[in-house]
């Protein structure tokens, strides 16, 4: 990172008068515009004093928000002006595209120096997105022990607990006394900055148990660790998916958990702050996939966003052609009664919205493991009940309005029955489509919306137009 000499600093008294900013956010949570204007002016004036006082001291999450909010050309200039005051951990708080854009402009020597000051989980988070060549060059510049630790974490699968874990932890043998353990924690300078548990291991580093810090503080110094340790009932395998690990934290109210390899040896610790990030990321990912937008960020350019969305839009186009084919089968009926063309979108739209509601609940229940083969029947029956009740209510309302609008109660009956049928089809599709996709190994969050929409469109159009054709042919 580039460090500016004090001779290059241009002081801006007007800006320094506004330097004391206790809160950089507006009421809606966005970064204040006046603050960004002052930061932009300070970057243009190369006012290092203002930037270090009002930007360099921010929490990493706040600094990440500032990096996302300022102009792209200001980001690297801000980092250069902050120099040693810039915390590279702030890059874990920004979109991937912005993170890559920034690290590409920072020399590898500077990144290696900054990586050495980070917790291992933050270091891995930054390194994993770099090109292999740059990653190896950065790792080669790190001390041997740290390099081995980071390589081991990077070797675990993406989105696994091993990638998320922190390699720094406190581990002691069972025969130590509480006094020895306390002295060790006071004297060793390489311990993590914060921790809540002490892990107990045997000579081969296999996990034997855990002792909470509060238990240490309440126990006599002469007591042996093995006498107060408890079994670690929920160690997290390093290969476990991060979402499954997060569910363990949620289920058992954990603050931290030991991460073990396939042989049961302690390799790291997963902490609640990382798990909160996982829960947020997984929820955001599910929401995006339900809409078919893929893994995109607000900072992505036009072409990458187009590529992310094109596939499912293309599949939607195919299902739309299917729906139009169904409509084409009844073109003669539509020509005889134009009101059918006016009312068709109501049936399809209401069914589609009802299906989306059911599908969203089902996909989320699958993601949180609240829905499985044992309770699927009960959930389906409940959704059919909901669909039938809503279908009946809206069938009566829409049928009455349509009958009065076109002075034809037959038309009101037809659209009412078609709407009820489509609500029932939506309830079934919203449940069965995600369940079947999940059973066959597909991600229900990605593909469900396309197929549920297809079912409700086809059922709505075919049901409405088919019933209209039969009704008006034999009335």
C-alpha positions as CSV (number, residue, x, y, z in Angstrom):
1,X,0.0,0.0,0.0
2,X,1.2,3.5,-0.8
3,X,2.1,5.7,2.2
4,X,2.0,9.5,1.7
5,X,4.5,11.6,3.5
6,X,3.3,14.3,5.8
7,X,4.8,16.9,3.4
8,X,2.1,16.0,0.8
9,X,-0.7,16.6,3.2
10,X,-2.9,19.6,2.4
11,X,-4.9,20.6,5.4
12,X,-8.5,21.7,5.0
13,X,-9.6,23.7,8.0
14,X,-13.2,23.9,6.8
15,X,-13.4,20.1,6.7
16,X,-11.6,19.7,10.0
17,X,-14.3,21.7,11.7
18,X,-16.8,19.1,10.6
19,X,-14.5,16.2,11.6
20,X,-16.4,15.1,14.6
21,X,-19.1,12.8,13.1
22,X,-20.6,10.5,15.7
23,X,-22.8,8.7,13.2
24,X,-22.2,8.2,9.5
25,X,-25.6,6.8,8.8
26,X,-29.0,8.2,8.0
27,X,-32.2,7.0,9.6
28,X,-32.8,4.4,6.8
29,X,-29.3,2.9,7.3
30,X,-27.5,4.4,4.2
31,X,-24.3,6.4,4.5
32,X,-24.9,10.1,4.9
33,X,-24.6,12.1,1.7
34,X,-22.8,15.1,3.5
35,X,-20.3,12.7,5.0
36,X,-19.5,11.1,1.6
37,X,-19.1,14.6,0.1
38,X,-16.6,15.5,2.8
39,X,-14.7,12.2,2.3
40,X,-14.7,12.8,-1.4
41,X,-13.3,16.4,-0.9
42,X,-10.7,15.1,1.5
43,X,-9.6,12.5,-1.0
44,X,-9.3,15.1,-3.8
45,X,-7.3,17.4,-1.4
46,X,-5.2,14.5,-0.2
47,X,-6.2,15.5,3.4
48,X,-4.6,12.5,5.3
49,X,-5.4,14.0,8.7
50,X,-9.1,14.3,8.0
51,X,-9.3,10.8,6.5
52,X,-7.4,9.1,9.2
53,X,-9.5,10.8,11.9
54,X,-12.9,10.3,10.3
55,X,-12.5,7.2,8.1
56,X,-9.5,5.2,9.4
57,X,-11.1,4.9,12.9
58,X,-14.4,3.4,11.6
59,X,-15.4,-0.1,12.4
60,X,-14.6,-2.5,9.5
61,X,-18.3,-2.8,8.7
62,X,-18.7,1.0,8.5
63,X,-15.5,1.3,6.4
64,X,-16.9,-1.4,4.1
65,X,-20.1,0.6,3.6
66,X,-18.0,3.8,2.9
67,X,-16.0,1.9,0.3
68,X,-19.2,0.7,-1.4
69,X,-20.7,4.2,-1.4
70,X,-17.8,6.3,-2.7
71,X,-16.9,6.5,-6.4
72,X,-14.8,3.6,-7.9
73,X,-11.9,5.9,-8.7
74,X,-11.9,7.2,-5.0
75,X,-11.5,3.7,-3.4
76,X,-7.9,3.0,-4.1
77,X,-7.0,6.6,-3.5
78,X,-8.6,6.4,0.0
79,X,-6.7,3.2,0.8
80,X,-3.4,4.7,-0.3
81,X,-4.0,7.9,1.8
82,X,-5.0,5.9,4.9
83,X,-1.9,3.8,4.7
84,X,-1.3,1.8,7.9
85,X,-4.7,3.1,9.2
86,X,-6.6,1.0,6.6
87,X,-7.8,-2.3,8.0
88,X,-7.8,-4.9,5.2
89,X,-10.5,-6.8,7.1
90,X,-12.9,-4.1,5.8
91,X,-12.8,-5.9,2.4
92,X,-14.7,-8.8,3.9
93,X,-17.6,-6.4,4.3
94,X,-17.9,-5.3,0.6
95,X,-19.3,-7.0,-2.5
96,X,-17.1,-9.5,-4.2
97,X,-16.7,-7.3,-7.4
98,X,-15.6,-4.3,-5.3
99,X,-13.2,-6.5,-3.3
100,X,-11.5,-7.9,-6.4
101,X,-11.4,-4.5,-8.0
102,X,-9.5,-3.1,-4.9
103,X,-7.1,-6.0,-4.4
104,X,-6.1,-6.0,-8.0
105,X,-4.8,-2.5,-7.6
106,X,-2.8,-3.2,-4.4
107,X,0.7,-4.7,-4.7
108,X,1.0,-8.3,-3.5
109,X,3.7,-7.3,-1.1
110,X,1.3,-4.9,0.6
111,X,-1.5,-7.5,0.7
112,X,0.8,-10.1,2.3
113,X,1.9,-7.6,5.0
114,X,-1.8,-6.8,5.7
115,X,-2.9,-10.4,5.6
116,X,-0.4,-11.2,8.4
117,X,-2.3,-8.9,10.7
118,X,-5.8,-10.5,10.1
119,X,-7.5,-13.4,11.7
120,X,-7.2,-16.5,9.6
121,X,-10.9,-16.6,8.7
122,X,-10.7,-13.0,7.3
123,X,-7.5,-13.8,5.5
124,X,-9.0,-16.9,3.8
125,X,-12.1,-14.9,2.8
126,X,-9.9,-12.4,0.9
127,X,-7.5,-14.9,-0.5
128,X,-10.1,-17.4,-1.8
129,X,-11.3,-15.0,-4.6
130,X,-7.8,-14.1,-5.9
131,X,-6.2,-15.7,-9.0
132,X,-4.1,-18.8,-8.2
133,X,-0.9,-17.0,-9.2
134,X,-1.5,-14.0,-7.0
135,X,-2.6,-16.2,-4.1
136,X,0.5,-18.3,-4.3
137,X,2.7,-15.2,-4.4
138,X,1.1,-13.7,-1.4
139,X,1.2,-17.0,0.6
140,X,4.9,-17.4,-0.2
141,X,5.6,-14.1,1.5
142,X,4.0,-15.2,4.8
143,X,5.8,-16.9,7.7
144,X,5.8,-20.7,7.4
145,X,3.3,-21.5,10.2
146,X,0.8,-18.9,9.0
147,X,1.2,-20.1,5.4
148,X,0.5,-23.7,6.3
149,X,-2.5,-22.7,8.3
150,X,-4.0,-20.7,5.5
151,X,-3.3,-23.3,2.9
152,X,-5.0,-25.9,4.9
153,X,-8.1,-23.8,5.2
154,X,-8.1,-23.0,1.5
155,X,-7.9,-26.7,0.7
156,X,-11.3,-27.3,2.2
157,X,-14.4,-27.0,-0.1
158,X,-15.9,-23.7,-0.8
159,X,-18.8,-22.9,1.6
160,X,-17.6,-25.5,4.1
161,X,-17.0,-25.0,7.8
162,X,-13.2,-25.4,7.1
163,X,-13.3,-22.3,5.0
164,X,-15.1,-20.3,7.6
165,X,-13.2,-21.4,10.6
166,X,-10.6,-19.4,12.6
167,X,-7.3,-21.3,12.9
168,X,-6.3,-19.4,16.1
169,X,-7.6,-21.1,19.2
170,X,-6.6,-22.0,22.8
171,X,-5.9,-25.7,23.4
172,X,-4.4,-27.3,26.5
173,X,-3.7,-30.9,27.7
174,X,-6.1,-32.5,30.3
175,X,-3.4,-32.9,33.0
176,X,-2.8,-29.1,33.3
177,X,-4.1,-27.4,36.3
178,X,-6.4,-24.3,36.1
179,X,-3.5,-22.2,37.4
180,X,-1.2,-23.4,34.6
181,X,-3.9,-22.6,32.1
182,X,-4.4,-19.1,33.4
183,X,-0.7,-18.4,33.4
184,X,-0.5,-19.7,29.8
185,X,-3.3,-17.4,28.7
186,X,-1.6,-14.4,30.4
187,X,1.9,-15.0,29.1
188,X,1.4,-16.3,25.5
189,X,1.3,-13.4,23.0
190,X,0.1,-15.5,20.1
191,X,-3.3,-16.3,21.5
192,X,-6.5,-15.1,19.7
193,X,-7.6,-11.6,20.6
194,X,-11.0,-12.9,21.9
195,X,-12.3,-16.3,22.8
196,X,-14.9,-17.9,25.1
197,X,-13.7,-21.5,25.3
198,X,-10.6,-23.5,25.9
199,X,-10.3,-26.8,24.1
200,X,-8.8,-29.9,25.7
201,X,-6.7,-32.1,23.4
202,X,-4.6,-35.3,23.7
203,X,-1.0,-35.5,22.4
204,X,-2.2,-36.3,18.9
205,X,-4.4,-33.1,18.9
206,X,-7.6,-35.1,19.1
207,X,-10.4,-33.2,20.7
208,X,-11.3,-34.5,24.2
209,X,-13.5,-31.8,25.6
210,X,-14.0,-28.1,26.3
211,X,-13.9,-25.7,29.2
212,X,-15.7,-22.4,29.3
213,X,-13.8,-19.4,30.5
214,X,-16.3,-18.6,33.2
215,X,-15.7,-22.1,34.6
216,X,-12.0,-21.4,34.6
217,X,-12.4,-18.2,36.6
218,X,-14.6,-19.9,39.2
219,X,-12.3,-22.9,39.9
220,X,-9.4,-23.2,42.2
221,X,-5.9,-23.0,40.6
222,X,-4.9,-26.5,41.8
223,X,-7.9,-28.2,40.0
224,X,-7.0,-30.2,36.9
225,X,-8.5,-29.3,33.6
226,X,-9.8,-32.9,33.0
227,X,-11.9,-32.6,36.2
228,X,-13.8,-29.6,35.0
229,X,-13.9,-30.1,31.2
230,X,-17.1,-31.2,29.5
231,X,-17.6,-33.2,26.3
232,X,-17.9,-31.3,23.1
233,X,-21.2,-32.7,22.0
234,X,-21.4,-30.7,18.8
235,X,-18.0,-30.6,17.1
236,X,-18.3,-29.4,13.5
237,X,-16.6,-31.5,10.8
238,X,-14.4,-29.3,8.6
239,X,-16.0,-30.7,5.4
240,X,-19.6,-29.9,6.7
241,X,-21.5,-27.3,4.6
242,X,-21.5,-23.9,6.3
243,X,-25.3,-23.8,6.2
244,X,-25.5,-27.1,8.2
245,X,-23.0,-25.7,10.7
246,X,-25.1,-22.6,11.1
247,X,-28.1,-24.7,11.8
248,X,-26.2,-26.5,14.6
249,X,-25.5,-23.1,16.2
250,X,-29.1,-22.1,15.9
251,X,-30.4,-25.4,17.3
252,X,-28.1,-25.6,20.3
253,X,-27.5,-21.8,21.0
254,X,-23.7,-22.1,20.5
255,X,-21.3,-19.2,20.8
256,X,-18.5,-21.2,19.3
257,X,-17.8,-24.7,18.2
258,X,-14.7,-26.8,17.6
259,X,-13.9,-27.7,14.0
260,X,-12.3,-31.2,13.5
261,X,-10.9,-33.1,10.6
262,X,-11.8,-36.6,9.5
263,X,-9.7,-38.1,12.2
264,X,-11.3,-36.0,15.0
265,X,-8.3,-33.7,15.4
266,X,-8.9,-30.1,16.3
267,X,-8.1,-27.8,13.3
268,X,-10.0,-24.6,14.1
269,X,-13.0,-22.9,15.8
270,X,-16.2,-21.6,14.3
271,X,-17.5,-18.5,16.0
272,X,-20.9,-16.9,16.2
273,X,-19.9,-13.8,14.2
274,X,-19.0,-15.9,11.2
275,X,-22.2,-17.9,11.6
276,X,-24.3,-14.8,11.5
277,X,-22.6,-13.9,8.2
278,X,-23.4,-17.4,6.9
279,X,-27.1,-17.1,7.9
280,X,-27.3,-13.7,6.2
281,X,-25.5,-14.9,3.0
282,X,-27.6,-18.1,2.7
283,X,-30.9,-16.2,3.2
284,X,-29.9,-13.6,0.6
285,X,-28.8,-16.4,-1.8
286,X,-32.2,-18.2,-1.4
287,X,-34.1,-15.0,-2.1
288,X,-32.1,-14.3,-5.2
289,X,-32.4,-17.8,-6.5
290,X,-36.2,-17.8,-6.0
291,X,-36.2,-14.8,-8.4
292,X,-33.8,-16.5,-10.8
293,X,-31.1,-13.8,-10.5
294,X,-28.2,-16.0,-9.6
295,X,-25.2,-15.0,-7.5
296,X,-25.0,-11.4,-8.4
297,X,-24.0,-8.3,-6.5
298,X,-25.2,-4.7,-6.8
299,X,-21.7,-3.7,-7.9
300,X,-21.6,-6.2,-10.9
301,X,-21.4,-4.7,-14.4
302,X,-24.1,-4.9,-17.0
303,X,-22.8,-8.0,-18.9
304,X,-22.2,-10.1,-15.8
305,X,-25.7,-9.3,-14.6
306,X,-27.1,-10.2,-18.0
307,X,-25.3,-13.5,-17.9
308,X,-26.6,-14.2,-14.4
309,X,-30.3,-13.6,-15.4
310,X,-30.4,-14.8,-19.0
311,X,-30.8,-18.5,-18.5
312,X,-33.9,-18.5,-16.4
313,X,-35.5,-15.8,-18.5
314,X,-34.8,-18.0,-21.5
315,X,-36.5,-20.9,-19.7
316,X,-39.4,-18.6,-18.8
317,X,-39.7,-17.8,-22.5
318,X,-40.2,-21.5,-23.2
319,X,-42.9,-21.8,-20.6
320,X,-44.6,-18.7,-21.9
321,X,-44.7,-20.3,-25.4
322,X,-46.4,-23.3,-23.8
323,X,-49.0,-21.0,-22.3
324,X,-49.6,-19.2,-25.6
325,X,-50.0,-22.6,-27.3
326,X,-52.8,-23.4,-24.8
327,X,-54.5,-20.1,-25.6
328,X,-54.2,-20.8,-29.3
329,X,-56.2,-24.0,-28.9
330,X,-59.2,-21.8,-27.9
331,X,-58.9,-18.9,-30.4
332,X,-62.3,-19.6,-31.8
333,X,-63.9,-19.3,-28.4
334,X,-62.0,-16.1,-27.7
335,X,-63.2,-14.6,-31.0
336,X,-66.8,-15.3,-30.1
337,X,-66.4,-13.7,-26.6
338,X,-63.8,-11.0,-26.3
339,X,-64.4,-10.8,-22.5
340,X,-62.5,-14.1,-22.1
341,X,-59.3,-12.4,-23.3
342,X,-59.9,-9.6,-20.8
343,X,-60.4,-11.9,-17.9
344,X,-57.7,-14.5,-18.7
345,X,-54.8,-12.6,-17.0
346,X,-56.8,-12.5,-13.7
347,X,-57.0,-16.3,-13.4
348,X,-53.3,-16.8,-14.3
349,X,-52.0,-13.9,-12.2
350,X,-54.0,-14.9,-9.0
351,X,-52.9,-18.5,-9.4
352,X,-49.3,-17.5,-9.9
353,X,-49.2,-15.3,-6.8
354,X,-50.8,-18.0,-4.7
355,X,-48.3,-20.5,-6.0
356,X,-45.4,-18.2,-5.2
357,X,-46.6,-17.8,-1.6
358,X,-46.8,-21.5,-1.1
359,X,-43.5,-22.1,-2.9
360,X,-41.6,-19.5,-0.8
361,X,-42.8,-21.1,2.5
362,X,-41.9,-24.6,1.2
363,X,-38.4,-23.7,0.0
364,X,-37.6,-21.9,3.2
365,X,-38.8,-24.8,5.2
366,X,-36.6,-27.1,3.2
367,X,-33.6,-24.9,3.7
368,X,-34.1,-24.8,7.5
369,X,-34.8,-28.5,7.7
370,X,-38.3,-27.9,9.1
371,X,-39.9,-29.8,6.2
372,X,-39.1,-33.5,5.5
373,X,-40.8,-36.7,4.3
374,X,-42.4,-37.2,7.7
375,X,-44.4,-34.0,7.9
376,X,-44.7,-33.3,4.1
377,X,-48.2,-34.8,4.0
378,X,-49.5,-32.6,6.8
379,X,-48.0,-29.5,5.2
380,X,-49.5,-30.3,1.8
381,X,-52.9,-30.8,3.4
382,X,-52.7,-27.5,5.2
383,X,-51.7,-25.7,2.0
384,X,-54.6,-27.3,0.1
385,X,-56.9,-26.1,2.8
386,X,-55.5,-22.6,2.5
387,X,-55.6,-22.7,-1.3
388,X,-59.2,-24.0,-1.3
389,X,-60.4,-21.4,1.2
390,X,-58.7,-18.5,-0.6
391,X,-59.8,-19.9,-3.9
392,X,-63.4,-20.0,-2.8
393,X,-63.4,-16.5,-1.5
394,X,-61.7,-15.0,-4.6
395,X,-63.8,-17.1,-6.9
396,X,-67.0,-15.6,-5.4
397,X,-65.6,-12.0,-5.6
398,X,-64.2,-12.2,-9.1
399,X,-67.2,-14.2,-10.4
400,X,-69.6,-11.6,-9.0
401,X,-67.7,-8.7,-10.5
402,X,-67.3,-10.4,-13.9
403,X,-71.0,-11.3,-14.0
404,X,-72.1,-7.8,-13.2
405,X,-69.5,-6.2,-15.6
406,X,-70.5,-8.2,-18.6
407,X,-74.2,-8.8,-17.6
408,X,-73.6,-12.6,-17.9
409,X,-73.8,-14.7,-14.8
410,X,-72.6,-17.7,-16.8
411,X,-69.3,-16.0,-17.4
412,X,-69.1,-15.2,-13.6
413,X,-69.6,-18.9,-12.8
414,X,-66.9,-20.0,-15.3
415,X,-64.2,-17.7,-14.1
416,X,-65.1,-18.5,-10.5
417,X,-64.7,-22.2,-11.0
418,X,-61.5,-21.7,-13.0
419,X,-60.1,-19.5,-10.3
420,X,-60.8,-22.1,-7.6
421,X,-59.2,-24.9,-9.6
422,X,-56.1,-22.7,-10.2
423,X,-55.8,-21.9,-6.5
424,X,-55.8,-25.6,-5.7
425,X,-53.3,-26.3,-8.5
426,X,-51.1,-23.5,-7.1
427,X,-51.2,-25.0,-3.6
428,X,-50.1,-28.4,-4.9
429,X,-47.4,-27.1,-7.3
430,X,-46.0,-24.8,-4.6
431,X,-45.4,-27.7,-2.4
432,X,-44.7,-30.6,-4.7
433,X,-42.4,-28.9,-7.1
434,X,-39.8,-27.9,-4.5
435,X,-40.1,-31.3,-2.7
436,X,-39.5,-33.2,-6.0
437,X,-36.6,-31.0,-7.0
438,X,-35.1,-31.5,-3.5
439,X,-35.6,-35.2,-3.7
440,X,-33.8,-35.5,-7.0
441,X,-30.8,-33.4,-5.9
442,X,-31.7,-30.1,-7.6
443,X,-31.8,-26.8,-5.7
444,X,-35.5,-26.0,-5.2
445,X,-34.6,-22.3,-4.6
446,X,-33.2,-22.1,-8.2
447,X,-35.8,-23.9,-10.3
448,X,-39.1,-23.9,-8.4
449,X,-40.4,-20.5,-9.5
450,X,-40.2,-21.4,-13.2
451,X,-42.1,-24.6,-12.9
452,X,-44.7,-23.4,-10.4
453,X,-45.4,-20.4,-12.8
454,X,-45.7,-22.8,-15.7
455,X,-48.2,-25.0,-13.8
456,X,-50.4,-22.1,-12.7
457,X,-50.4,-20.5,-16.2
458,X,-51.2,-23.7,-18.0
459,X,-53.9,-24.7,-15.4
460,X,-55.4,-21.2,-15.4
461,X,-55.6,-20.7,-19.1
462,X,-56.6,-24.3,-20.0
463,X,-59.2,-24.4,-17.1
464,X,-60.7,-21.1,-17.9
465,X,-60.9,-21.4,-21.6
466,X,-61.8,-25.1,-21.5
467,X,-64.7,-24.5,-19.1
468,X,-65.8,-21.5,-21.2
469,X,-65.8,-23.6,-24.4
470,X,-67.8,-26.4,-22.8
471,X,-70.2,-24.1,-20.9
472,X,-71.2,-21.9,-23.8
473,X,-71.4,-24.8,-26.2
474,X,-74.0,-26.6,-24.1
475,X,-75.9,-23.9,-22.3
